[in-house]
């Protein structure tokens, strides 16, 4: 299926990512290597809501500035994108009849969505819709990904947006060139090996099997989007391409592209 869009799991960083020439360049290069999407569906770590919910799909809705302590310029940024009503309706139709899908007409994109999108598609000319994380259960998220997979044949880029390690409470050095703590390095290496094998069961058992836990993920919302991405893969147990690696503030920015 040469026209099928891949699916991604990416790290979204924080607003200062926009000023990081290395990582922003990697994300920009990743987008440039992809076919142009008809739309983007973002599943961000920063929207945990059940039942399943979708962001506002029409134009004119502001961004969600769900962060604190950064320069004022980040709170003044905008990112206008085309109407995504058709995608919202399509997603609702892909979910089982018993699964309620709620539309939030006034919720815009949060920083887990708009920060990477401003880098990857800076012109804002691709419709972008955000979907909530209704659960952290890997099995249920894999199933949601499977239901979303047909969108890939319609040119939709499915993006799980999180951070492969996210132990912010345990960081002591917040410089860009900080030495990654042991728990971050060990979890990153474990995940890289499991991804290289296409071992979904191993990844789903991260809470019990991954080294570096629970420091790498004292809360799990930044790892959970990975399972939506894996579920949307043509063959979830096939190795994906690890398109970005390395660390930012000592946290793993490893990103995965699946066919």
C-alpha positions in Angstrom: 0.0 0.0 0.0 2.4 2.7 -1.2 -0.1 5.6 -0.5 -0.7 4.5 3.1 0.5 7.1 5.6 2.7 5.8 8.4 1.9 6.4 12.1 4.2 8.1 14.5 5.1 8.2 18.2 7.0 11.3 18.9 8.3 13.3 21.9 6.8 16.8 22.1 9.1 18.4 24.6 8.0 21.8 26.0 7.5 25.2 24.3 11.3 25.8 24.3 11.6 22.9 21.8 10.6 25.5 19.3 14.0 27.2 19.8 16.1 24.1 19.9 17.8 23.9 16.5 18.8 20.2 16.8 15.5 18.6 17.8 13.3 21.0 15.9 15.4 20.2 12.8 14.9 16.5 13.4 11.2 16.9 13.6 11.1 19.1 10.5 13.2 16.6 8.6 10.9 13.8 9.7 7.9 15.7 8.4 9.7 16.5 5.1 10.3 12.8 4.5 6.6 11.9 4.9 4.0 12.1 2.2 1.9 15.2 2.7 -1.0 14.3 4.9 -4.7 15.1 4.2 -5.0 15.7 8.0 -3.3 14.9 11.3 -4.9 13.2 14.3 -2.9 13.9 17.5 -3.2 11.8 20.6 -1.4 13.9 23.3 -0.3 13.0 26.7 -1.8 16.2 28.0 -5.5 15.3 27.4 -6.7 12.5 29.6 -10.4 12.3 29.3 -13.0 9.5 29.2 -15.2 8.8 27.3 -13.2 9.4 24.2 -13.2 13.1 23.2 -12.2 15.1 20.2 -11.0 18.7 20.2 -12.8 21.6 18.4 -12.7 20.9 14.6 -13.5 24.4 13.2 -11.3 27.4 12.8 -11.0 30.3 15.3 -10.5 28.2 18.5 -7.5 29.3 20.5 -4.7 27.0 21.7 -4.4 25.5 25.2 -1.4 27.0 27.0 -1.1 24.2 29.5 2.3 25.0 31.0 3.8 27.5 33.3 7.1 29.3 34.0 8.1 29.9 30.4 8.7 33.1 28.5 5.7 35.2 27.6 6.2 34.7 23.9 5.0 31.1 24.2 1.7 32.3 25.6 1.1 34.5 22.6 1.7 32.0 19.9 -1.0 30.9 17.6 -1.5 28.0 15.2 -4.5 28.3 12.9 -5.4 25.2 10.9 -8.2 24.3 8.5 -11.5 22.8 9.5 -11.4 19.2 10.6 -15.1 18.5 10.9 -15.0 15.7 8.4 -12.2 13.9 10.2 -14.1 14.2 13.5 -17.2 12.6 12.0 -15.0 9.9 10.4 -13.4 9.0 13.8 -16.8 8.9 15.5 -17.9 6.4 12.8 -15.0 4.1 13.3 -15.6 3.6 17.0 -18.0 0.9 18.2 -21.6 1.8 18.7 -21.3 1.5 22.5 -18.3 3.9 22.6 -19.5 7.5 23.0 -17.3 10.1 21.3 -17.7 13.6 22.7 -16.9 16.7 20.7 -15.5 19.7 22.7 -16.4 22.7 20.6 -14.2 25.1 22.6 -11.1 23.0 23.3 -8.2 23.8 21.1 -4.9 22.0 20.7 -2.7 21.6 23.8 1.1 22.0 23.7 1.6 18.2 23.2 -0.1 18.8 19.8 0.6 22.3 18.7 4.3 22.6 19.6 5.4 19.7 17.4 2.9 20.7 14.7 4.3 24.2 14.5 7.6 22.6 13.7 6.4 19.9 11.4 3.8 21.8 9.5 4.6 25.5 10.2 2.2 26.9 7.5 -0.8 25.5 9.5 -2.3 24.4 6.2 -3.1 20.8 7.3 -6.2 20.1 9.4 -5.3 19.0 12.9 -7.6 17.2 15.3 -6.8 16.1 18.8 -8.2 13.0 20.5 -8.1 12.4 24.2 -6.5 9.5 26.0 -9.6 7.7 27.6 -7.5 5.1 29.3 -3.9 4.0 30.1 -4.6 0.3 29.5 -2.3 -0.8 26.7 -4.8 -3.4 25.4 -7.6 -0.8 25.0 -5.3 1.7 23.4 -4.1 -0.9 20.9 -7.7 -1.5 20.0 -8.4 2.2 19.6 -5.4 2.3 17.3 -6.7 -0.6 15.3 -10.0 1.1 14.8 -8.2 4.3 13.6 -5.9 2.4 11.2 -8.2 2.9 8.1 -7.6 6.6 8.3 -4.1 6.0 7.2 -5.4 4.8 3.8 -7.2 8.2 3.6 -4.0 10.2 4.0 -4.4 10.9 7.7 -1.2 11.0 9.8 -1.8 9.4 13.2 0.6 10.8 15.9 1.0 9.6 19.4 2.6 12.5 21.2 4.4 11.9 24.5 7.9 11.5 25.8 9.7 8.1 26.0 11.0 9.0 29.5 9.3 11.7 31.6 10.6 11.6 35.2 10.5 15.3 35.7 10.2 15.1 39.5 13.6 13.3 39.6 15.6 15.6 37.4 18.2 17.7 39.1 19.8 19.3 36.0 17.6 21.2 33.6 20.2 22.2 31.1 19.8 21.1 27.4 23.1 19.2 27.6 22.4 17.6 31.0 23.8 14.1 31.5 20.8 11.7 31.3 20.1 10.0 34.6 20.6 6.3 34.8 16.9 5.5 34.9 16.3 7.4 31.7 19.2 5.7 29.9 18.1 2.3 31.0 14.5 2.7 30.1 15.4 4.2 26.7 17.7 1.2 25.9 15.0 -1.3 27.0 12.4 0.4 24.9 14.7 0.7 21.9 15.4 -3.0 22.0 11.7 -3.9 22.3 10.8 -1.6 19.4 13.5 -3.1 17.3 12.0 -6.6 17.9 8.4 -5.4 17.4 7.7 -6.8 20.9 4.4 -5.2 21.7 3.8 -7.6 24.7 7.1 -6.5 26.2 6.3 -2.8 25.7 2.9 -3.3 27.2 4.5 -4.9 30.3 6.6 -1.8 30.9 5.3 -1.2 34.4 6.7 -4.5 35.6 9.5 -5.3 33.2 11.2 -2.0 32.2 14.3 -0.9 34.1 14.2 2.6 35.4 10.6 2.3 36.6 8.9 4.1 38.2 11.4 7.0 37.8 11.1 7.0 34.0 7.3 7.3 34.3 6.0 8.2 37.7 2.8 8.8 35.9 2.3 7.0 32.6 0.5 9.5 30.3 3.6 10.2 28.2 4.1 6.6 27.4 0.5 5.6 26.7 0.2 7.3 23.3 2.7 4.8 22.0 0.1 2.0 22.1 -2.4 4.0 19.9 0.5 4.3 17.3 1.3 0.6 17.6 -2.4 -0.4 17.3 -2.6 1.7 14.1 0.3 -0.2 12.5 -0.3 -2.5 9.6 1.5 -5.2 11.7 1.9 -4.0 15.3 4.5 -6.7 16.0 6.7 -5.7 13.1 9.7 -3.5 13.9 9.2 0.1 13.3 11.8 2.7 12.3 13.3 4.6 15.2 13.5 8.0 13.5 14.8 10.2 16.3 16.9 9.3 19.4 19.0 11.1 22.0 18.1 13.0 25.1 16.7 16.5 25.9 17.0 17.7 29.5 18.1 14.2 30.3 14.8 12.7 29.0 14.6 10.4 26.0 13.2 11.9 22.8 13.3 8.6 21.0 10.5 8.5 18.3 9.0 5.7 16.3 7.5 5.4 12.8 5.5 2.4 11.9 4.3 1.2 8.5 
